[in-house]
Amino acid sequence: MPTPENIAPDYLDLPLGEFLDRVASDSPAPGGGSAAAIAVALAAGLAGMAARVSTGQLSDAPELADQADASRHGVAPLARADAESYGRVLDAYRESDPETRMARVRDALSGAADVPLAVAEAGSEVVAIASRLAEEGNPNLEGDALAAVLLAGAGVRAAVALVRINLSTANVDDDRLKRANSLADTTAAAVGRATEGDG
């Protein structure tokens, strides 16, 4: 029988105010992973808008808009997926047998690293799109493109931190950690280049 933590609503169907209230509540979900996914989705939305009004500056603006839309549609549902994976971690901690509990928790935490890693990958893609738009797109939308760069960059940093925590707690050291660290480094460098001299 699923527990309440495993019955995550589709956050995309909630009014924004209700979603924010849920984040601020005493419930463990939606938490950091869900917030990171929504941050990246918002960034992708801004990048899509900036691309759509940059057709006069960039011949491939429609393709950039399509890429941003694909990232947004891919990452937004991960807000719910993250809550569900964290629910499985909480379920594992309820296991009565200590030895079984330890194995179940380790497996659940390892599995819970997959969602934020996917968020970080999407965020890195959005940073690349938005950086190009900030530099070469419609100058009237430079601020929106930079906001997308910063939001997506923050989403990547948050998601990578969660990957590290989950894998470290699960005592797992595999290629996902290397991938997460690489995403953090390349994204931070891209954000730095895009915002150089901007403040």
ZADO-1210 file (C-alpha; in nm, 4 decimals, padded with zeros to 6 digits):
<atoms>
<atom x="00.0000" y="00.0000" z="00.0000" code="MET" pos="1"/>
<atom x="00.1577" y="00.3322" z="-00.1014" code="PRO" pos="2"/>
<atom x="00.2295" y="00.5787" z="00.1767" code="THR" pos="3"/>
<atom x="00.1410" y="00.9495" z="00.1511" code="PRO" pos="4"/>
<atom x="00.5012" y="01.0322" z="00.0564" code="GLU" pos="5"/>
<atom x="00.4697" y="00.8078" z="-00.2484" code="ASN" pos="6"/>
<atom x="00.1504" y="00.9711" z="-00.3712" code="ILE" pos="7"/>
<atom x="00.3009" y="01.2897" z="-00.5081" code="ALA" pos="8"/>
<atom x="00.0477" y="01.5067" z="-00.6883" code="PRO" pos="9"/>
<atom x="00.1242" y="01.6351" z="-01.0342" code="ASP" pos="10"/>
<atom x="00.2773" y="01.9616" z="-00.9199" code="TYR" pos="11"/>
<atom x="00.2316" y="02.1072" z="-01.2672" code="LEU" pos="12"/>
<atom x="-00.1453" y="02.1000" z="-01.2143" code="ASP" pos="13"/>
<atom x="-00.1315" y="02.2962" z="-00.8888" code="LEU" pos="14"/>
<atom x="-00.1778" y="02.6739" z="-00.8690" code="PRO" pos="15"/>
<atom x="00.1604" y="02.8380" z="-00.8103" code="LEU" pos="16"/>
<atom x="00.0628" y="02.9597" z="-00.4648" code="GLY" pos="17"/>
<atom x="-00.0388" y="02.6107" z="-00.3562" code="GLU" pos="18"/>
<atom x="00.2847" y="02.4616" z="-00.4853" code="PHE" pos="19"/>
<atom x="00.4867" y="02.7221" z="-00.2947" code="LEU" pos="20"/>
<atom x="00.2843" y="02.6514" z="00.0204" code="ASP" pos="21"/>
<atom x="00.3632" y="02.2808" z="-00.0164" code="ARG" pos="22"/>
<atom x="00.7334" y="02.3541" z="-00.0515" code="VAL" pos="23"/>
<atom x="00.7194" y="02.5640" z="00.2666" code="ALA" pos="24"/>
<atom x="00.5132" y="02.3103" z="00.4649" code="SER" pos="25"/>
<atom x="00.6421" y="02.0567" z="00.7179" code="ASP" pos="26"/>
<atom x="00.6080" y="01.7782" z="00.4599" code="SER" pos="27"/>
<atom x="00.9369" y="01.6388" z="00.3234" code="PRO" pos="28"/>
<atom x="00.8142" y="01.6707" z="-00.0348" code="ALA" pos="29"/>
<atom x="00.8255" y="01.8664" z="-00.2541" code="PRO" pos="30"/>
<atom x="01.1812" y="01.9435" z="-00.1516" code="GLY" pos="31"/>
<atom x="01.5089" y="02.0536" z="-00.3000" code="GLY" pos="32"/>
<atom x="01.5018" y="01.8254" z="-00.6027" code="GLY" pos="33"/>
<atom x="01.1530" y="01.9360" z="-00.7002" code="SER" pos="34"/>
<atom x="01.2485" y="02.3012" z="-00.6555" code="ALA" pos="35"/>
<atom x="01.5596" y="02.2510" z="-00.8711" code="ALA" pos="36"/>
<atom x="01.3485" y="02.0931" z="-01.1459" code="ALA" pos="37"/>
<atom x="01.1032" y="02.3830" z="-01.1411" code="ILE" pos="38"/>
<atom x="01.3884" y="02.6368" z="-01.1483" code="ALA" pos="39"/>
<atom x="01.5313" y="02.4715" z="-01.4593" code="VAL" pos="40"/>
<atom x="01.1843" y="02.4529" z="-01.6177" code="ALA" pos="41"/>
<atom x="01.1329" y="02.8258" z="-01.5546" code="LEU" pos="42"/>
<atom x="01.4727" y="02.8984" z="-01.7050" code="ALA" pos="43"/>
<atom x="01.3837" y="02.6924" z="-02.0111" code="ALA" pos="44"/>
<atom x="01.0603" y="02.8888" z="-02.0460" code="GLY" pos="45"/>
<atom x="01.2503" y="03.2175" z="-02.0389" code="LEU" pos="46"/>
<atom x="01.4995" y="03.0850" z="-02.2925" code="ALA" pos="47"/>
<atom x="01.2159" y="02.9779" z="-02.5198" code="GLY" pos="48"/>
<atom x="01.0613" y="03.3239" z="-02.5006" code="MET" pos="49"/>
<atom x="01.3949" y="03.4931" z="-02.5693" code="ALA" pos="50"/>
<atom x="01.4524" y="03.2666" z="-02.8686" code="ALA" pos="51"/>
<atom x="01.1089" y="03.3363" z="-03.0158" code="ARG" pos="52"/>
<atom x="01.1750" y="03.7100" z="-03.0216" code="VAL" pos="53"/>
<atom x="01.5287" y="03.6709" z="-03.1553" code="SER" pos="54"/>
<atom x="01.4449" y="03.5627" z="-03.5092" code="THR" pos="55"/>
<atom x="01.5805" y="03.8946" z="-03.6377" code="GLY" pos="56"/>
<atom x="01.9182" y="03.8292" z="-03.4762" code="GLN" pos="57"/>
<atom x="01.9624" y="03.4513" z="-03.5050" code="LEU" pos="58"/>
<atom x="01.8740" y="03.2377" z="-03.8048" code="SER" pos="59"/>
<atom x="01.8449" y="02.9310" z="-03.5800" code="ASP" pos="60"/>
<atom x="01.6234" y="03.1033" z="-03.3219" code="ALA" pos="61"/>
<atom x="01.3285" y="02.8677" z="-03.3959" code="PRO" pos="62"/>
<atom x="01.5533" y="02.5668" z="-03.3331" code="GLU" pos="63"/>
<atom x="01.6755" y="02.7198" z="-03.0077" code="LEU" pos="64"/>
<atom x="01.3139" y="02.7749" z="-02.9022" code="ALA" pos="65"/>
<atom x="01.2346" y="02.4112" z="-02.9826" code="ASP" pos="66"/>
<atom x="01.5355" y="02.2948" z="-02.7802" code="GLN" pos="67"/>
<atom x="01.4296" y="02.5107" z="-02.4855" code="ALA" pos="68"/>
<atom x="01.0749" y="02.3745" z="-02.5072" code="ASP" pos="69"/>
<atom x="01.2033" y="02.0168" z="-02.5148" code="ALA" pos="70"/>
<atom x="01.4130" y="02.0828" z="-02.2049" code="SER" pos="71"/>
<atom x="01.1162" y="02.2418" z="-02.0279" code="ARG" pos="72"/>
<atom x="00.8809" y="01.9564" z="-02.1121" code="HIS" pos="73"/>
<atom x="01.1419" y="01.7020" z="-02.0063" code="GLY" pos="74"/>
<atom x="01.2478" y="01.8552" z="-01.6777" code="VAL" pos="75"/>
<atom x="00.9189" y="01.9852" z="-01.5350" code="ALA" pos="76"/>
<atom x="00.7751" y="01.6363" z="-01.4613" code="PRO" pos="77"/>
<atom x="01.0917" y="01.5565" z="-01.2659" code="LEU" pos="78"/>
<atom x="00.9526" y="01.7699" z="-00.9822" code="ALA" pos="79"/>
<atom x="00.7021" y="01.4942" z="-00.9133" code="ARG" pos="80"/>
<atom x="00.9500" y="01.2160" z="-00.9890" code="ALA" pos="81"/>
<atom x="01.1887" y="01.3553" z="-00.7291" code="ASP" pos="82"/>
<atom x="00.9172" y="01.3587" z="-00.4624" code="ALA" pos="83"/>
<atom x="00.8266" y="01.0003" z="-00.5475" code="GLU" pos="84"/>
<atom x="01.1879" y="00.8807" z="-00.5293" code="SER" pos="85"/>
<atom x="01.2312" y="01.0513" z="-00.1928" code="TYR" pos="86"/>
<atom x="00.9131" y="00.8780" z="-00.0775" code="GLY" pos="87"/>
<atom x="01.0806" y="00.5458" z="-00.1506" code="ARG" pos="88"/>
<atom x="01.3730" y="00.6521" z="00.0690" code="VAL" pos="89"/>
<atom x="01.1350" y="00.7321" z="00.3544" code="LEU" pos="90"/>
<atom x="00.9618" y="00.3970" z="00.3066" code="ASP" pos="91"/>
<atom x="01.2971" y="00.2191" z="00.3264" code="ALA" pos="92"/>
<atom x="01.3764" y="00.3865" z="00.6573" code="TYR" pos="93"/>
<atom x="01.0531" y="00.2376" z="00.7997" code="ARG" pos="94"/>
<atom x="01.1760" y="-00.1175" z="00.7442" code="GLU" pos="95"/>
<atom x="01.1724" y="-00.2956" z="01.0816" code="SER" pos="96"/>
<atom x="01.4630" y="-00.5324" z="01.0238" code="ASP" pos="97"/>
<atom x="01.7899" y="-00.3343" z="01.0643" code="PRO" pos="98"/>
<atom x="01.9898" y="-00.5322" z="00.8110" code="GLU" pos="99"/>
<atom x="01.7159" y="-00.5223" z="00.5498" code="THR" pos="100"/>
<atom x="01.6571" y="-00.1543" z="00.6271" code="ARG" pos="101"/>
<atom x="02.0216" y="-00.0696" z="00.5614" code="MET" pos="102"/>
<atom x="02.0159" y="-00.2425" z="00.2211" code="ALA" pos="103"/>
<atom x="01.6812" y="-00.0894" z="00.1238" code="ARG" pos="104"/>
<atom x="01.7907" y="00.2605" z="00.2264" code="VAL" pos="105"/>
<atom x="02.1149" y="00.2272" z="00.0324" code="ARG" pos="106"/>
<atom x="01.9270" y="00.1137" z="-00.2790" code="ASP" pos="107"/>
<atom x="01.6627" y="00.3849" z="-00.2440" code="ALA" pos="108"/>
<atom x="01.9216" y="00.6600" z="-00.1981" code="LEU" pos="109"/>
<atom x="02.1174" y="00.5335" z="-00.4958" code="SER" pos="110"/>
<atom x="01.7995" y="00.5396" z="-00.7038" code="GLY" pos="111"/>
<atom x="01.7107" y="00.8838" z="-00.5705" code="ALA" pos="112"/>
<atom x="02.0307" y="01.0219" z="-00.7242" code="ALA" pos="113"/>
<atom x="01.9021" y="00.9573" z="-01.0762" code="ASP" pos="114"/>
<atom x="01.6346" y="01.2278" z="-01.0770" code="VAL" pos="115"/>
<atom x="01.8541" y="01.5210" z="-00.9707" code="PRO" pos="116"/>
<atom x="02.1198" y="01.4017" z="-01.2146" code="LEU" pos="117"/>
<atom x="01.8609" y="01.4278" z="-01.4933" code="ALA" pos="118"/>
<atom x="01.7683" y="01.7760" z="-01.3648" code="VAL" pos="119"/>
<atom x="02.1345" y="01.8788" z="-01.3763" code="ALA" pos="120"/>
<atom x="02.1708" y="01.7491" z="-01.7321" code="GLU" pos="121"/>
<atom x="01.8657" y="01.9442" z="-01.8460" code="ALA" pos="122"/>
<atom x="01.9842" y="02.2547" z="-01.6627" code="GLY" pos="123"/>
<atom x="02.3219" y="02.2386" z="-01.8321" code="SER" pos="124"/>
<atom x="02.1498" y="02.2298" z="-02.1713" code="GLU" pos="125"/>
<atom x="01.9349" y="02.5301" z="-02.0795" code="VAL" pos="126"/>
<atom x="02.2401" y="02.7269" z="-01.9646" code="VAL" pos="127"/>
<atom x="02.4007" y="02.6687" z="-02.3055" code="ALA" pos="128"/>
<atom x="02.0890" y="02.7818" z="-02.4932" code="ILE" pos="129"/>
<atom x="02.0273" y="03.0858" z="-02.2750" code="ALA" pos="130"/>
<atom x="02.3939" y="03.1913" z="-02.2824" code="SER" pos="131"/>
<atom x="02.3846" y="03.2047" z="-02.6595" code="ARG" pos="132"/>
<atom x="02.0654" y="03.4085" z="-02.6517" code="LEU" pos="133"/>
<atom x="02.2095" y="03.6514" z="-02.3966" code="ALA" pos="134"/>
<atom x="02.5111" y="03.7070" z="-02.6183" code="GLU" pos="135"/>
<atom x="02.3636" y="03.7011" z="-02.9676" code="GLU" pos="136"/>
<atom x="01.9860" y="03.7220" z="-02.9319" code="GLY" pos="137"/>
<atom x="01.7462" y="04.0138" z="-02.9189" code="ASN" pos="138"/>
<atom x="01.9161" y="04.2742" z="-02.6968" code="PRO" pos="139"/>
<atom x="01.5769" y="04.3702" z="-02.5518" code="ASN" pos="140"/>
<atom x="01.5570" y="04.0212" z="-02.4002" code="LEU" pos="141"/>
<atom x="01.9149" y="04.0059" z="-02.2704" code="GLU" pos="142"/>
<atom x="01.7960" y="04.0369" z="-01.9106" code="GLY" pos="143"/>
<atom x="01.5507" y="03.7504" z="-01.9534" code="ASP" pos="144"/>
<atom x="01.8167" y="03.5334" z="-02.1152" code="ALA" pos="145"/>
<atom x="02.0593" y="03.6117" z="-01.8318" code="LEU" pos="146"/>
<atom x="01.7886" y="03.5330" z="-01.5773" code="ALA" pos="147"/>
<atom x="01.7478" y="03.1973" z="-01.7527" code="ALA" pos="148"/>
<atom x="02.1236" y="03.1364" z="-01.7354" code="VAL" pos="149"/>
<atom x="02.1312" y="03.2107" z="-01.3626" code="LEU" pos="150"/>
<atom x="01.8162" y="03.0138" z="-01.2775" code="LEU" pos="151"/>
<atom x="01.9289" y="02.7093" z="-01.4730" code="ALA" pos="152"/>
<atom x="02.2768" y="02.7380" z="-01.3231" code="GLY" pos="153"/>
<atom x="02.1305" y="02.7447" z="-00.9732" code="ALA" pos="154"/>
<atom x="01.9148" y="02.4437" z="-01.0580" code="GLY" pos="155"/>
<atom x="02.2223" y="02.2532" z="-01.1732" code="VAL" pos="156"/>
<atom x="02.4183" y="02.3394" z="-00.8572" code="ARG" pos="157"/>
<atom x="02.1299" y="02.2346" z="-00.6329" code="ALA" pos="158"/>
<atom x="02.0697" y="01.9121" z="-00.8240" code="ALA" pos="159"/>
<atom x="02.4383" y="01.8185" z="-00.8243" code="VAL" pos="160"/>
<atom x="02.4540" y="01.8748" z="-00.4492" code="ALA" pos="161"/>
<atom x="02.1642" y="01.6310" z="-00.4071" code="LEU" pos="162"/>
<atom x="02.3329" y="01.3720" z="-00.6278" code="VAL" pos="163"/>
<atom x="02.6455" y="01.3976" z="-00.4140" code="ARG" pos="164"/>
<atom x="02.4496" y="01.3702" z="-00.0884" code="ILE" pos="165"/>
<atom x="02.2425" y="01.0724" z="-00.2033" code="ASN" pos="166"/>
<atom x="02.5378" y="00.8785" z="-00.3405" code="LEU" pos="167"/>
<atom x="02.7560" y="00.9617" z="-00.0411" code="SER" pos="168"/>
<atom x="02.4869" y="00.8559" z="00.2065" code="THR" pos="169"/>
<atom x="02.4276" y="00.5388" z="00.0051" code="ALA" pos="170"/>
<atom x="02.8049" y="00.4837" z="00.0081" code="ASN" pos="171"/>
<atom x="02.8050" y="00.4573" z="-00.3706" code="VAL" pos="172"/>
<atom x="03.0829" y="00.5909" z="-00.5896" code="ASP" pos="173"/>
<atom x="03.0054" y="00.5396" z="-00.9571" code="ASP" pos="174"/>
<atom x="03.0002" y="00.7198" z="-01.2899" code="ASP" pos="175"/>
<atom x="02.7003" y="00.9264" z="-01.1856" code="ARG" pos="176"/>
<atom x="02.9143" y="01.1180" z="-00.9366" code="LEU" pos="177"/>
<atom x="03.1746" y="01.1903" z="-01.2046" code="LYS" pos="178"/>
<atom x="02.8994" y="01.2997" z="-01.4435" code="ARG" pos="179"/>
<atom x="02.7438" y="01.5267" z="-01.1805" code="ALA" pos="180"/>
<atom x="03.0773" y="01.6876" z="-01.0963" code="ASN" pos="181"/>
<atom x="03.1507" y="01.7426" z="-01.4651" code="SER" pos="182"/>
<atom x="02.8107" y="01.9072" z="-01.5139" code="LEU" pos="183"/>
<atom x="02.8721" y="02.1321" z="-01.2139" code="ALA" pos="184"/>
<atom x="03.2092" y="02.2434" z="-01.3497" code="ASP" pos="185"/>
<atom x="03.1043" y="02.3049" z="-01.7097" code="THR" pos="186"/>
<atom x="02.7847" y="02.4809" z="-01.6044" code="THR" pos="187"/>
<atom x="02.9630" y="02.7069" z="-01.3563" code="ALA" pos="188"/>
<atom x="03.2118" y="02.8039" z="-01.6263" code="ALA" pos="189"/>
<atom x="02.9307" y="02.8778" z="-01.8743" code="ALA" pos="190"/>
<atom x="02.7398" y="03.0873" z="-01.6205" code="VAL" pos="191"/>
<atom x="03.0587" y="03.2783" z="-01.5405" code="GLY" pos="192"/>
<atom x="03.1221" y="03.3562" z="-01.9073" code="ARG" pos="193"/>
<atom x="02.7616" y="03.4620" z="-01.9687" code="ALA" pos="194"/>
<atom x="02.7516" y="03.6971" z="-01.6716" code="THR" pos="195"/>
<atom x="03.1058" y="03.8345" z="-01.6991" code="GLU" pos="196"/>
<atom x="03.1045" y="04.2072" z="-01.6449" code="GLY" pos="197"/>
<atom x="02.7366" y="04.1991" z="-01.5510" code="ASP" pos="198"/>
<atom x="02.7446" y="04.3320" z="-01.2058" code="GLY" pos="199"/>
</atoms>
